[in-house]
Amino acid sequence: MPPDPDQSQSAAPDAPVLLRPQSNRFFRKSRSPFALDDARRQGGISQLAFLAMGGRDPAIAFLNTDNAALGGRPLTIATASSEGYELVAAAIRGWPSGPGFK
């Protein structure tokens, strides 16, 4: 008699099925935790840039592009220390605003 296609063809029907641990291919756990103060500075400077520069795209472009006047990437500088945060925040507050600048 041929095997029933609706039934499993397992050699040992009572054997436990080993499953791979579930992983998320889009997120990898950080090797070292992000310091709480650093995370707060990063969130604060991102929000300030978003509000002062007229939206997401100009804010991301500014924060992630090397800036000779600041001495590096503004997001990295602002995240690293309180002094760096204030330096980048001052640059953002001095950003030109109004029609034609957004």
Buried (B, 14 or more C-beta within 10 A) or exposed (E): EEEEEEEEEEEEEEEEEEEEEEEEEEEEEEEEEEEEEBEEBBEBBBEBBBEBBBEEEBBBEBBEEEBEEBEEBBBBBBBBEEEBBEBBBEBBEEBEEEEEEE
